[in-house]
Amino acid sequence: MPQDVPPSSGSQRPERPDVPSGRSRKSAPPRGFRRLNLDQMHGRLLGVGMGFLAIYGAVALKATVATVLMPMEPEKRQIAPQVPEIPKSDPRGEMSGDFVLPTVKRATITDRTGQALALSLPVAQVYANPMELIDPADAADKLRKVLPQLDRDETIRRLSLKKQFVYLARDISPVQEIAINNLGIPGIYFEAGERRHYPLGRTAAQIMGSVDIDDHGIAGVERYFDKRLNSDKSPLRLSLDVRVQTVAHDELQAAKDEFSAIGASAIVMDVRTGEILAMVSLPDYDANDFGHAPNDARFNRAVTGMYEPGSTFKLQTAAMGLQLGIIHPWDRFSTIPIRVGRFTIRDMKTDHFAPWLSLPGVLAYSSNPAAAHIALDVGATRQQDWLRNMGFFNRVPVELPEAGRPLVPASRNWGISTVMTVGFGHGVAEPPLAIVRGTAATVNGGILLKPTLVARDTEDDSKPAPDADAAQVRPVAYRPGADSDEIGAETPVGTRVLSEQTSALLRKLLRLDVTMGSGKSAEVPGYYVGGKTGTAEKIGAHGGYLKHVNVSAFTSVFPMNNPHYAVYVMLDSPQGTAATHGWTTAAWNAAPTVKKIISRVGPILNQFPDLANKDAIDASLTIPMNPPVPAGYRALGPGNDPGDPRNQARSSKTQPSRIQH
């Protein structure tokens, strides 16, 4: 048998050294199998890639829709919360009454028509944390691009302080805030705030008042309603009508300029509800500049100013005597001058009255001695009681903190001279609104109302006026003896101080003053104006009356056949002109101003002149200048004048005085 021969190198593979002897070696996978595994891996990777592509595509599509095609409103946290929403267009003013800025705390104040008188605008305060700033100079230069009023050196100094908080600017607008925010300066922050703004400037400035830096009211209705304005965001609706306010302001300003008066006041009030539609005091100021307004401009002459009412008070003297049953229209009163101590009560030297005037003549011709006689017939105690019940001894209850207390003599000093002088409007000082309130009570059926600056929920002023031939005054709801402090009540609250019969008689007397008396220059055809003139000498700084320096006033109501509105004008220290022949009395200046106001505001208030029914209306308001004495009555007059101080002096020797001190 042949011997074993070692295998040749080309015919036999050497064994792997790492394979132990006696153990078989695994065979490698086929090459095709390895290719199959690679193909599967590629397929899986492709699937995963397509999935990621779909996800990123969806995200990209969503981002495109959200940012380009249909951008979403930015979240509030992305911009400062004080940036307001853009209000919708409202050309018809349908939303004005309910419009509230979403980020302000203090409520808007509007007039009765919804016109904004005061509103708070969203603003921001800019402050910085200097410790977070990188380059104060660069930050200052960037800030001045938006706020050019900033002083560069001062801003750099403040931004370089070793502090964590410094103010840079106050009350910037939302637009400026966004512009600064877009600068991307680290360490610059904003603080939300608001600023009170009065869009009509001078209109009703003394009524509006103002707020302090903390947004709390410091004057006017802003102060009176401070709690309400900061707790209830719904608009506060005042009784003012800016249209009427503007007319009263313009005509009063023209009169003040024409007669060179140092001050003036005008009031328009609804005699049925007590709502004040206009209240003007001149000089005035821009309500947006309250802090720089002079004291004389801030002074509200309508409620704070105290003036002797002059002959406008004769209306109260007549009402007092008639209501108490002491005098009657047919009674006559002496116009002969009355000597009291070193003073003499007389009429103007140009007045040529008969020695005795009936009550209509006393008011129409405005005789001082005759009014003094009526007051003497009433007596001191009843005169004081009457004036107290009419509110002339207290502040006028109106929603203004500035309402002042009238100046009246103490009861212990209410002697015979006070009785007489008060009877024709001297010796007491009252604010104009008190005179208007008293006038309204004499014509509205006898109800003393509480004047208000808050709109009441009564019938709409846009409704047509009542029939012109209606001679009856529309009833006024009241609660006898009530003294409610409710503001803006739906039903007017008042106290009866006169009977309806006395009120009807006083309407005729007031109408007579305009048709035949001292108020002729206030007549407006078709409006049947009634009123009373009043001129009082001013008291000097050191006491005593100043000759030829007057306060002239006219208190009126229209239409007198159906009283609706009272209009009052007062001029402080007017000067005579060529047109007035040098006279400074109310008949020459205040009364014509009332005429101009009524002729303009009448149509605004849906009161139109009625000439078609003139004869019937005149007949319903007519009273003779010398009414006949009814059978069975003995009229006061010559030989029967219990209030004549000369009779008093003669009778004092034999019997106690009838004059109550």
Steps between C-alpha positions, in 0.01 A plus 500: 500500500653835418619732779305806599620810325446856646241686303627762263440868575273541201278211571416534868397799729689519830302471811418822700725511804211629725286200433557227757581160374219257501229788463331565173492864353168675421444577145461882394154626376452512134577830320141541376369487852722791605372716211141432607571635850649820361194561282270463801704751699487753216121458478455559867719809497307633202169445684625680810629786286169534320322505837721779627451685172122475536515624860725793417289578198186513713675725752625726221152517347346580838760769563435650156127511562543643851755766411436587135164382371288526817709662775365456852453783748806525726453386854473768766824386658683582176430874534434717803145456632425874488487511120127541422301323241432698187138623532259424223374771271180653638395791274150517647617506860294194589765357731603823672293442809651157568852555371756403761873478442593146603810580704413815695363504852322836523163527328418741220278802567254600228231760450135400466543429127801271547768754407817420695596774745775312685671173423816318603754415232735202536861611539824347624789603722848410371757388755834320487721268702845655442664186635374310194615753240804438283561844350312795666606744227375276221175438689448874549553571129249233402241622751527857371395381154158423650500757783686803361412702809743296707820680598787282377750582773244464777373172355853360481564608858186328623572184302849488653384507861572202721130442555245247390218746428490847340212675325571626149165637373138515610171485314630381165251383240449135401661575163813631670501202734496254211773697320725490808426133551608431142839656570585185696697682770561266795406646837220729369155431645151647499242565768132524404314818588230741382457872451179698538405696192226756439435500124288818501755710686325800654150358477367463856855513638398610852235229510738225393778592741811285478694203640838472668799292394345194665180544299288615793258789458604830654224733378160509332306185415831316473532542877133462589466171311857381558402169660239425237732583209773270632271210587253491209639518147165582340482865384364760741231689307456861604195719445708753305432547131818616328295676232318710759822544697677632192224749418488629858879531507522686170224749579626557853855555375373749245308690770797494737721647228245756384438635850856447629380296797759341728298179525177340388280196549216331313277205589237305305292259710193284444241631747312168497786271596777721636742383229767756419552517124761775505712667765756758388743702707735757346790535485569131447793280394593189306414203721812321372715770662340508844834521679598825327156667502478817715277490806260753347442266204447194721247693709150376415285810534180300455533312831797649686453867426279687747316804368224718632203394285355846470151530359490135390423438870180702473350192339556315829357789698184496288474119512541506878229760553255334260548148635458615860183685405637832627482682166286477184546614142268799554683630808702818457833587655679828552792596276590804709863484624541349846749650743674241720765649725752676279389305191211557264328227303398647166467416135730633231479870444373445148206290618178694512262265673162583635502541879322165526536192280296183492686170526532451119648848474742436788655211308469648150656833596721349772441745783732463801287682762188310393682165535624612840139566605398148396786355703396707800144373467635143513732563792847382598417154635284391209747653255783293648289187504407548137856554382619205706234271351594619152860393561651849511668438836693190390726381222323412179479117491681438173773251411785751527729511805559870431139595582533779753297601802298821454564809709198587713470708816471324832149479643596728787589770246185457292346835587267732316769627263596142408137409436464788256833467319467124461154563355658658191812282486762675710660389825534136390735337247398191304654291221326533161384136509301574818314777315426267209375231738269746674372634167419148380294433812284805437396386151503119495192459715669582831759221537848575632722257310851380561717624212705223345784456254406137441267413213170361623318222320208711389338540161726559204569865414464412134126448536278780371411778737152496656216693342560870520150575628550282808490752782547242774843426639593135469473340845823447688532191717613573853503362851386753760769554758741260334870579525650222291866508404443269208683624193363454153169354616251417229224704664581859599485547873396830650300675768184698446558860601223670303149411403423449134271804513780725629739360242252572220467861621877545517534381141272781391697753705830387350355515152381855569855604590610411146201637311460829688775527760875520539562172313370607159840447339476125576192439290531234227191488275316172533687383810294691759794577724442601860761627741633754744787746474740560785773758551697523824786728597817314584656510843853632511800321647475710816122487530240740375331508162686618193307756302468422128654153542225245456419135475224474240292186455188375329318184605246367250286204395358400163244428367298650780174335389664161558822564696782277392838673525650765724772724356712721723774751414719699737765760415749612764592870480381571145586834344262727317529544123370743243225252416386490865536879541743430781259285700627187670171358627373152414236628258781624274742206511386179676146492361607540132754220553224271625302584187789390278547175690131407490466573129790262428444217748123482454517302173780282640266402783208444264330817620383696199331840491122478489344802338190325367351478850635832624165657589385200705831468680523872575147491638589211732800693637350848523461684828406868522755741636240619750267211583160601636425436865245219542185575690537448874875569510678805634818533302826603659590851401473857619372497856531121522870414488587298812862467393569872461782579747353846551178343621712270708677793664170673576336188640796388707409752769161341558533132402763233432663507158356278226847464355661177614873529569 
